[in-house]
């Protein structure tokens, strides 16, 4: 269990017993995902994505044909910024604008796992059981601060993520969409496991190819139900 920050390369490396999760602070302050796979002793940049020609879409950095938010793997994409994937964050400002161009401001590496106020969450009973990375991302025009959190556990081969939003400006901000995390996968060769069911047949695991398009899972009963448990798992065939 470890979290490293290479200040010269501006690269974060989170590592458990069996995997490494790596991302960097990009030139515009965005967090660009670099890799997720078997555990590495250190990240040398050898498998970093190569620059690609910009996407066929509006581009805020038109002078650089190798930079397009629509083609980057991002840790936390936002809406209305020339990025057409499904966003993790969508907001409405008092003046009607909808952009939130988040940029890296600061980070902290903490022992243990902070609680999530008012929410059930995984936890660490002692500081030695987990390590947490928090990054403050700021939308400078509005003062909106979005704190992204990654926790790696010592005895459990998992990572948990959460997001906290703070309005540091003077005007109200309406949150249309706030997700705990976003994940760009390198291919679509995945199976999707879900847990529908019925009385006396709860959480009956079904498995199907991921495929194209949008998939949603949940319950409209006001609580997690046995008929369609709000759970999803992606696994290799």
C-alpha positions as CSV (number, residue, x, y, z in Angstrom):
1,X,0.0,0.0,0.0
2,X,1.6,3.2,-1.1
3,X,1.0,6.6,-2.7
4,X,3.8,8.4,-4.4
5,X,4.1,11.8,-6.0
6,X,6.9,12.6,-8.5
7,X,7.1,16.4,-8.3
8,X,9.3,16.8,-11.4
9,X,7.0,14.8,-13.7
10,X,3.9,15.8,-11.7
11,X,2.8,12.1,-11.6
12,X,0.8,10.4,-8.9
13,X,1.3,6.6,-8.4
14,X,-1.1,4.7,-6.2
15,X,-0.1,1.0,-5.6
16,X,-1.6,-1.9,-3.8
17,X,-0.2,-5.5,-3.5
18,X,-1.3,-6.4,-7.0
19,X,-2.0,-3.2,-9.1
20,X,-0.8,0.3,-9.9
21,X,-3.0,3.3,-10.7
22,X,-1.1,6.3,-12.3
23,X,-2.1,9.7,-13.4
24,X,-0.5,13.1,-13.9
25,X,-1.2,16.8,-13.7
26,X,-1.5,17.9,-17.3
27,X,-0.3,21.2,-18.7
28,X,-3.7,22.9,-18.2
29,X,-4.1,21.5,-14.7
30,X,-6.4,18.6,-15.7
31,X,-5.7,15.1,-14.3
32,X,-4.8,12.8,-17.1
33,X,-5.1,9.0,-16.4
34,X,-1.9,7.2,-17.5
35,X,-2.4,3.6,-16.5
36,X,-4.0,0.9,-14.4
37,X,-2.6,-2.6,-14.3
38,X,-0.2,-4.9,-12.5
39,X,1.8,-3.4,-9.7
40,X,4.9,-1.5,-10.6
41,X,7.9,-0.6,-8.4
42,X,8.0,2.8,-10.0
43,X,6.4,4.6,-13.0
44,X,9.0,5.5,-15.7
45,X,6.5,6.9,-18.2
46,X,7.2,4.1,-20.7
47,X,3.6,3.2,-21.2
48,X,2.2,6.8,-21.2
49,X,-0.4,7.4,-23.9
50,X,1.1,8.9,-27.1
51,X,-0.3,12.2,-28.3
52,X,-3.1,11.8,-30.9
53,X,-4.6,14.1,-33.4
54,X,-7.4,16.1,-31.8
55,X,-11.0,14.9,-32.0
56,X,-13.5,16.1,-34.6
57,X,-15.1,18.5,-32.1
58,X,-14.7,22.0,-30.8
59,X,-11.3,22.4,-29.2
60,X,-10.2,25.1,-26.7
61,X,-6.5,24.5,-27.5
62,X,-6.7,24.7,-31.3
63,X,-3.0,25.6,-31.7
64,X,-2.0,22.2,-30.4
65,X,-3.3,19.3,-32.6
66,X,-2.1,16.7,-30.1
67,X,-4.4,18.0,-27.4
68,X,-8.1,17.4,-27.3
69,X,-10.1,16.9,-24.0
70,X,-12.4,14.6,-26.0
71,X,-9.6,12.2,-26.7
72,X,-7.8,12.2,-23.3
73,X,-8.4,9.7,-20.5
74,X,-9.3,12.0,-17.6
75,X,-9.6,11.2,-13.9
76,X,-12.6,13.6,-13.5
77,X,-14.2,15.0,-16.8
78,X,-16.6,17.9,-16.6
79,X,-19.4,19.0,-18.9
80,X,-19.4,21.7,-21.6
81,X,-15.7,22.0,-22.2
82,X,-15.2,20.3,-25.6
83,X,-15.3,16.9,-24.0
84,X,-18.3,14.9,-25.2
85,X,-18.1,11.8,-23.0
86,X,-20.6,11.5,-20.1
87,X,-19.3,14.0,-17.5
88,X,-18.6,13.3,-13.8
89,X,-19.5,16.9,-12.9
90,X,-22.1,19.2,-14.4
91,X,-23.0,22.6,-12.9
92,X,-25.1,25.7,-13.5
93,X,-23.8,29.1,-12.4
94,X,-25.9,32.1,-11.4
95,X,-25.3,33.8,-14.7
96,X,-26.5,30.8,-16.7
97,X,-23.1,29.5,-17.8
98,X,-22.4,25.8,-17.3
99,X,-18.7,25.4,-17.6
100,X,-16.4,24.3,-14.7
101,X,-12.9,24.1,-15.9
102,X,-11.2,22.4,-13.0
103,X,-7.5,22.7,-12.5
104,X,-5.1,21.3,-10.0
105,X,-4.5,23.5,-7.0
106,X,-3.0,21.4,-4.2
107,X,-2.9,17.8,-2.8
108,X,-2.5,16.0,0.5
109,X,-1.4,12.4,1.3
110,X,-3.1,11.3,4.5
111,X,-2.7,8.3,6.8
112,X,-6.0,6.4,7.2
113,X,-9.3,7.2,5.6
114,X,-11.4,10.3,6.4
115,X,-15.1,9.7,6.9
116,X,-17.8,10.9,4.6
117,X,-20.0,13.2,6.7
118,X,-23.7,12.1,6.6
119,X,-23.0,9.0,4.3
120,X,-22.2,5.4,4.9
121,X,-18.7,4.5,3.7
122,X,-15.8,2.1,4.0
123,X,-13.4,3.0,6.8
124,X,-10.1,2.3,8.5
125,X,-10.0,1.6,12.2
126,X,-6.4,2.7,12.5
127,X,-4.2,5.0,10.5
128,X,-2.0,2.2,9.4
129,X,-4.8,0.3,7.6
130,X,-5.1,2.8,4.7
131,X,-3.6,5.8,2.9
132,X,-5.6,8.5,1.2
133,X,-4.8,11.0,-1.5
134,X,-6.9,14.2,-1.7
135,X,-6.6,16.7,-4.6
136,X,-8.3,20.0,-4.6
137,X,-9.4,21.0,-8.2
138,X,-10.5,24.6,-8.6
139,X,-12.7,26.4,-11.1
140,X,-11.0,29.8,-10.9
141,X,-13.9,32.0,-12.3
142,X,-16.5,30.7,-9.8
143,X,-14.3,29.7,-6.9
144,X,-15.8,26.2,-6.9
145,X,-13.5,23.7,-5.2
146,X,-13.9,20.0,-6.0
147,X,-11.9,17.7,-3.7
148,X,-11.2,14.3,-5.2
149,X,-10.2,11.4,-2.9
150,X,-8.5,8.0,-3.5
151,X,-8.0,5.6,-0.7
152,X,-5.7,2.5,-0.9
153,X,-6.1,-0.2,1.8
154,X,-3.2,-2.3,3.3
155,X,-5.1,-5.6,3.7
156,X,-7.7,-5.3,1.0
157,X,-6.8,-5.2,-2.6
158,X,-9.2,-2.3,-3.5
159,X,-9.3,1.4,-4.0
160,X,-12.2,3.6,-2.9
161,X,-13.1,7.0,-4.3
162,X,-15.2,9.9,-3.3
163,X,-15.8,13.6,-4.2
164,X,-16.6,16.6,-2.1
165,X,-17.7,19.9,-3.6
166,X,-17.3,23.3,-1.8
167,X,-18.5,26.7,-3.1
168,X,-15.7,29.1,-2.4
169,X,-17.2,31.9,-4.5
170,X,-19.8,34.5,-3.8
171,X,-22.6,33.3,-6.0
172,X,-24.7,30.1,-5.7
173,X,-23.9,27.1,-7.9
174,X,-26.4,24.5,-8.9
175,X,-25.1,20.9,-9.1
176,X,-26.7,19.0,-11.9
177,X,-24.5,16.0,-11.7
178,X,-21.8,14.8,-9.2
179,X,-20.3,11.4,-9.5
180,X,-17.8,9.7,-7.2
181,X,-15.5,8.7,-10.0
182,X,-15.0,8.3,-13.7
183,X,-13.1,5.5,-15.5
184,X,-11.9,5.4,-19.1
185,X,-11.3,1.8,-20.3
186,X,-8.9,1.0,-23.1
187,X,-11.2,-1.4,-24.9
188,X,-14.8,-2.8,-24.7
189,X,-13.8,-6.4,-24.1
190,X,-15.6,-6.6,-20.8
191,X,-18.6,-8.5,-19.4
192,X,-21.2,-6.7,-17.2
193,X,-22.5,-8.4,-14.1
194,X,-25.7,-7.2,-12.4
195,X,-27.9,-8.4,-9.7
196,X,-31.7,-8.5,-10.5
197,X,-34.0,-10.8,-8.6
198,X,-37.3,-11.5,-6.9
199,X,-38.7,-12.6,-3.6
200,X,-36.7,-15.6,-2.4
201,X,-34.4,-15.2,-5.4
202,X,-32.6,-12.0,-4.4
203,X,-29.4,-10.8,-6.2
204,X,-29.5,-13.4,-9.0
205,X,-26.2,-12.7,-10.8
206,X,-26.6,-12.2,-14.6
207,X,-23.7,-11.6,-17.0
208,X,-23.6,-10.1,-20.5
209,X,-21.2,-8.4,-22.9
210,X,-20.7,-4.7,-22.2
211,X,-21.4,-3.6,-25.8
212,X,-22.1,-0.1,-27.0
213,X,-24.3,2.7,-25.7
214,X,-25.5,3.7,-22.2
215,X,-26.4,1.2,-19.5
216,X,-28.1,2.2,-16.3
217,X,-28.9,0.2,-13.2
218,X,-31.0,1.1,-10.1
219,X,-34.3,0.9,-8.4
220,X,-37.3,3.3,-8.4
221,X,-38.7,1.9,-5.1
222,X,-37.1,4.5,-2.9
223,X,-34.5,2.0,-1.5
224,X,-32.3,-0.7,-2.8
225,X,-34.6,-3.6,-3.7
226,X,-34.4,-7.3,-4.4
227,X,-35.9,-6.7,-7.9
228,X,-33.0,-4.7,-9.3
229,X,-30.1,-4.2,-6.9
230,X,-28.2,-0.9,-7.8
231,X,-24.9,-2.8,-8.4
232,X,-22.6,-3.3,-11.4
233,X,-19.3,-5.1,-11.9
234,X,-17.1,-5.2,-15.0
235,X,-15.0,-8.4,-15.5
236,X,-13.0,-9.8,-18.4
237,X,-14.9,-12.6,-20.2
